[in-house]
């Protein structure tokens, strides 16, 4: 766990910096604890996880920076919580037990407590104690936020979004495909088009977005063994979209709004199968 490798004195200095304090007494007053408690952190060599959680939520400071000091800028520029200081601490501590355990497991994507125990190297009895005593496992909450990227505020309190949508995450969550225009039986490259990966059955796809006059099509280019369905087919060097019906003796029927005919499989070439048809409403 990354918290175990953190130097307590350095973490404390970053906490003081995040609050804008210069003295430990200012911090103890803000947290509503005895000054001796702060000194004991240095003696034990570890700052409690719940203090890190409160500081991050109190000040908007990146918890990764508090723990490791690795970020150039400590501020996340997030909105300040409605509660701060002792009130925020009390809110965090009141969110212990089963509720916070459920959010931790959801963040990791676990369905069984056994999976969490194996990851953290702790016993099932320890987790049961959290639930029975309504305990808030601050160190685990911080580690979970660092490892999963899930919102620290959500894990700690259940408030806000579990994971914020950013431009970077949107880019990672989309697939960029070639965009082409179908004109007079020819395909012309006109740029790119972004698609949601859930539109495909496989994680790795070979596809293209084909734009027509009234309709557009998302086409899977990996399918070349033609069957019943909608396909982009090449006939005598000309591309077009057809609804295809397989017939006996190696024959197929090709149908679209302009034409219907039968031919042999050897008379055509396959460009790809149509996954989606998009209609323009002008």
C-alpha positions in Angstrom: 0.0 0.0 0.0 1.5 3.4 -1.0 0.7 4.9 2.4 3.2 2.6 4.1 6.1 4.0 2.1 5.2 7.7 2.8 7.5 9.6 5.2 5.2 10.9 7.9 7.2 14.2 8.4 6.9 15.0 4.7 3.2 14.1 4.6 2.6 16.3 7.6 4.5 19.2 5.9 2.3 18.9 2.8 -0.9 18.8 4.9 0.2 22.0 6.7 1.0 23.6 3.3 -2.4 22.6 1.9 -4.1 24.3 4.8 -1.7 27.2 4.7 -0.6 26.5 8.3 2.9 26.9 9.7 2.4 25.3 13.1 1.1 21.9 14.2 -1.2 23.6 16.7 -3.1 25.3 13.9 -3.7 21.9 12.4 -4.8 20.3 15.6 -7.2 23.2 16.3 -8.6 22.8 12.8 -9.1 19.1 13.2 -10.4 19.4 16.7 -7.8 17.1 18.2 -5.0 17.4 20.8 -1.6 18.7 19.6 -0.1 15.6 21.1 -2.0 13.5 18.6 -0.2 15.3 15.8 3.2 14.6 17.5 2.3 10.9 17.8 1.9 10.6 14.1 5.6 11.4 13.7 6.5 9.0 16.5 4.6 6.2 14.8 5.9 7.2 11.4 2.4 7.4 9.7 -0.3 10.0 9.3 -3.8 8.5 9.7 -5.6 7.9 6.5 -8.7 9.7 7.7 -6.7 12.9 8.2 -5.5 12.7 4.6 -9.1 12.2 3.5 -10.2 15.2 5.4 -7.4 17.4 4.2 -8.0 16.5 0.5 -11.7 17.2 0.9 -11.2 20.3 3.1 -8.7 22.0 0.8 -9.3 20.5 -2.7 -5.7 19.2 -2.7 -4.8 16.2 -4.7 -4.5 13.2 -2.3 -1.7 11.7 -4.5 0.4 14.9 -3.8 -0.3 14.7 -0.1 0.9 11.1 0.1 3.8 11.1 -2.4 4.6 14.8 -3.2 4.8 13.8 -6.9 2.5 16.4 -8.4 3.7 19.9 -9.5 0.5 21.5 -8.4 -1.3 20.5 -5.3 -4.6 22.2 -6.1 -7.3 20.3 -8.1 -9.3 23.5 -8.4 -12.4 21.7 -7.2 -15.4 23.3 -5.4 -15.1 23.5 -1.7 -17.3 21.2 0.3 -20.3 22.7 2.3 -18.7 21.3 5.5 -15.1 21.8 6.6 -12.9 21.2 9.6 -14.4 19.3 12.5 -17.8 19.1 10.9 -16.3 17.5 7.8 -14.3 15.1 10.0 -17.4 14.1 11.8 -19.2 13.5 8.5 -16.4 11.3 7.2 -16.2 9.3 10.4 -20.0 8.8 10.4 -19.7 7.1 6.9 -17.8 4.1 8.2 -18.8 0.4 8.3 -20.9 -1.3 5.6 -21.5 1.8 3.5 -17.9 2.8 3.0 -17.0 -0.9 2.5 -19.5 -1.2 -0.3 -18.1 1.9 -2.1 -14.5 0.6 -1.8 -15.6 -2.7 -3.3 -17.5 -1.0 -6.1 -14.4 1.2 -6.8 -12.2 -1.9 -7.2 -14.9 -3.7 -9.1 -15.1 -6.5 -6.5 -18.2 -8.6 -5.7 -16.8 -10.6 -2.8 -15.1 -9.3 0.4 -12.6 -12.1 -0.1 -11.3 -10.3 -3.2 -10.7 -7.1 -1.2 -9.0 -9.1 1.6 -6.6 -10.7 -0.9 -5.7 -7.4 -2.5 -5.0 -5.7 0.8 -3.5 -8.7 2.5 -5.8 -8.5 5.4 -8.1 -11.1 7.1 -11.8 -11.3 6.6 -12.1 -10.8 10.4 -10.6 -7.3 9.9 -13.3 -6.4 7.4 -16.0 -7.8 9.6 -14.8 -5.6 12.4 -15.1 -2.5 10.1 -18.8 -3.4 9.6 -19.5 -4.4 13.2 -18.0 -1.3 14.7 -19.0 1.2 12.0 -15.3 1.8 11.5 -13.9 4.2 8.8 -10.8 2.6 7.3 -9.1 5.9 6.3 -5.9 4.3 5.0 -7.8 1.9 2.8 -10.0 4.7 1.5 -6.9 6.8 0.4 -5.2 3.8 -1.1 -8.4 2.9 -3.0 -8.7 6.4 -4.4 -5.0 6.4 -5.5 -5.2 3.0 -7.2 -8.6 3.3 -8.9 -8.9 7.0 -9.7 -12.4 7.0 -8.2 -13.4 10.2 -6.5 -12.0 10.4 -2.9 -15.1 12.4 -1.9 -17.4 9.7 -3.2 -15.6 6.9 -1.5 -15.4 8.7 1.8 -18.9 10.2 2.0 -21.0 8.8 -0.9 -21.5 12.3 -2.2 -20.8 13.6 -5.8 -19.8 11.5 -8.8 -17.9 8.3 -8.4 -15.6 9.2 -11.3 -15.5 12.6 -13.1 -15.7 12.6 -16.9 -12.7 14.4 -18.3 -11.6 15.2 -21.8 -8.8 12.6 -21.4 -11.2 9.9 -20.2 -13.6 10.6 -23.1 -10.8 10.3 -25.6 -9.6 7.0 -24.0 -13.2 5.7 -24.0 -13.7 6.2 -27.8 -12.4 4.6 -30.9 -11.3 6.8 -33.8 -12.4 5.4 -37.2 -11.8 6.5 -40.8 -14.7 8.6 -42.1 -15.6 8.2 -45.8 -18.2 9.5 -48.2 -20.0 7.3 -50.7 -20.5 9.2 -53.9 -21.3 7.7 -57.4 -20.1 4.3 -56.4 -16.8 5.5 -55.0 -15.5 5.9 -51.5 -13.7 9.1 -50.6 -11.8 9.6 -47.4 -13.0 12.8 -45.6 -11.5 12.6 -42.1 -12.2 10.6 -38.9 -15.2 9.7 -36.7 -15.3 8.8 -33.0 -17.3 5.8 -31.9 -18.2 4.4 -28.5 -16.5 1.0 -28.0 -19.8 -0.5 -26.8 -21.1 -0.3 -30.4 -18.8 -3.2 -31.2 -18.8 -6.8 -30.1 -15.0 -7.0 -29.8 -12.5 -4.7 -28.1 -10.3 -4.7 -31.3 -12.2 -3.6 -34.4 -11.6 -2.8 -38.0 -14.4 -0.5 -39.0 -15.3 2.7 -40.9 -18.0 5.3 -40.9 -19.5 5.7 -44.4 -21.5 8.9 -45.1 -24.2 9.0 -47.8 -26.7 11.5 -48.9 -29.6 10.5 -46.7 -28.1 7.6 -44.7 -24.8 6.9 -43.1 -23.4 3.5 -42.0 -21.1 2.1 -39.4 -19.3 -0.8 -41.2 -17.3 -3.7 -39.8 -14.5 -4.2 -42.3 -13.3 -7.5 -40.8 -16.3 -9.4 -42.0 -15.8 -10.7 -45.6 -17.8 -14.0 -45.6 -21.1 -12.6 -46.9 -24.4 -13.8 -45.4 -27.9 -12.5 -44.9 -28.0 -8.9 -43.8 -26.9 -5.4 -44.9 -23.6 -5.1 -46.6 -21.4 -2.7 -48.6 -20.8 -4.7 -51.8 -18.6 -3.9 -54.8 -20.2 -4.8 -58.1 -18.2 -4.1 -61.3 -15.9 -1.8 -59.3 -18.8 0.3 -57.9 -19.6 0.4 -54.1 -23.1 0.4 -52.8 -25.2 -0.7 -49.8 -27.5 -3.7 -50.3 -29.7 -6.0 -48.2 -28.3 -9.4 -49.1 -30.1 -12.7 -49.2 -28.1 -15.9 -49.7 -29.6 -18.3 -52.3 -28.8 -21.9 -53.2 -26.1 -22.8 -55.7 -23.8 -19.9 -54.7 -26.3 -17.2 -55.7 -27.3 -14.1 -53.8 -30.0 -11.5 -54.1 -29.0 -7.8 -53.7 -31.7 -5.2 -52.8 -31.7 -1.5 -52.2 -34.0 1.4 -52.9 -32.7 1.7 -56.5 -32.3 -1.8 -57.7 -32.9 -5.5 -57.0 -31.0 -8.3 -58.8 -29.5 -11.8 -58.4 -26.0 -12.8 -59.2 -23.3 -15.3 -58.3 -21.0 -14.9 -55.3 -18.1 -14.8 -57.7 -19.6 -11.7 -59.4 -19.1 -9.4 -56.3 -16.5 -8.3 -53.8 -17.3 -7.6 -50.1 -16.2 -4.3 -48.4 -17.9 -4.9 -45.1 -21.0 -5.6 -43.1 -23.2 -2.8 -41.9 -23.5 -2.7 -38.1 -25.7 0.5 -37.8 -27.6 2.6 -40.3 -28.1 6.3 -39.4 -30.8 8.3 -41.1 -30.6 12.0 -41.6 -33.8 14.0 -41.0 -33.5 17.1 -43.1 
